[in-house]
Amino acid sequence: MVSFIDDHRVDYGVEPICKRLPIAPSTYHEHKARELDPDRCSKRSTRDRHLKAEIKRVWEENFEVYGARKVWCQLKRECFVVARCTVERLMRELGLRARGPKNCWTTIADDPLPGLLIS
């Protein structure tokens, strides 16, 4: 919604657009102020921004195969205090997933010999 307002604010102005959309002008202006000054963001969003960088680093260092549980364990080993559900949420936001097969078969069974009865 903010990008739509940015695209059309020159033609119509912020307040008239906000009257038509379900967003208050003060919300739009606060969003723009936070883009310019990240210190105005909430503590959670500030912490999330730092944790996202660490989560991405851990995930990439481990060949992009770690899931949320292993990333969380690695962060704990590096003395980061973070909940596992937070790591799960941030990995979901970043689009990071464990890579690789979930079920790995190392042996493929032969077909049974003809004439054998398998019960």
N, C-alpha and C positions, 0 to 999 in steps of 0.2 A: 504494500500500500504506500509505503514511503517513497519507493521508486516511482510509482505512478504520480504522486504529488510532485516529486522533483521534475518529472517530465512535463507537467502541465502548469506548474506554478507561474511561469512567465505569462502565459495566456490568460489564466483565470484568477490567480492568487491563491494563497494557502487556505484562508478562511472559507471562501465559497466552495472550494473542493471538499473541505472537511465537513461542511454542512450536509453535503450529499453522501459522503462516506461515513461509516461508523467509527470515526476516529476524531478525537478532540485536537484542536490546533496546538494546545499545550503539549500533547503527547508527541506530535510531529516535531515540534521545536526541541523538546527534550531529547528525542532520538538523534536529531542532527547535532545537538550540543555534545552528546556522548560520542558521536563519531569523531568530533574534533578533539575532545578531551577525554581520554579513556579513564581518567581518575574520577569522573563523575559516575561511573558504573557502580553497580552494587558489589558487595564483597564477594558474593557467590559468582557473579559473572567474571570478576577479576581473577578469582582463584581458578575458575573453569578454564580461562584463557591460558593460564600458566600450566595447569594440569594437562590440557590438550597437547601442548608442546612436548611435555614429558612422556605422555602416553604414546604419541606418535614416534618419539625417539626410541622408546623401548621396543615398540612393535617393529620398527624398521631394523633395529640392531639385531633382532632375533628372526630375521629373514621373513618377516610378515606372516609367521605361522602361529604366533601366540594369540590366544583368545583372551577374553576379559579376565578370567581367573588367573592365568599365568602372568599377564601384565600387572595385575593387582599384586600378586606375590612378589614380582620383581621390584615394583615400586616400594613395597614394604621393606624389602632387603636394602633398598637405597634410602631408607628412613623417611619416606613420604607417608604422612598420615592421611589416608584417604579410604573411604568406604568402597567395597566392591561394587555396590549398586551405582555409585558415582562413576567408577571406571566403565561399567557397562553402558551407562547413559552417554558418557562422552565418546566412547568408541562408536556407539550407534550414530551420534551426531556427526562424527568424522567419517563415517562409512567404513570403519576398519573392522575386519572379520578375520577369524582364524582361517588359514588356507590349508588345503590338503584334504585327503580322503578321511572320512569319519570311520568307515569300515574298510580295513585293509586286509585282503585275503592273500596269504602267502602260498597257499596250496590250492590247486584246482583238482578236484576229485575226478578220477576216471569214471566213465560209464561202467555200470556193473557188467560183469561178464555174462554173456548169454547163457541161459539155462540156470542161473542162480536165482533162487527165490529169496527175496528180501521181505521179511515180515515186519 
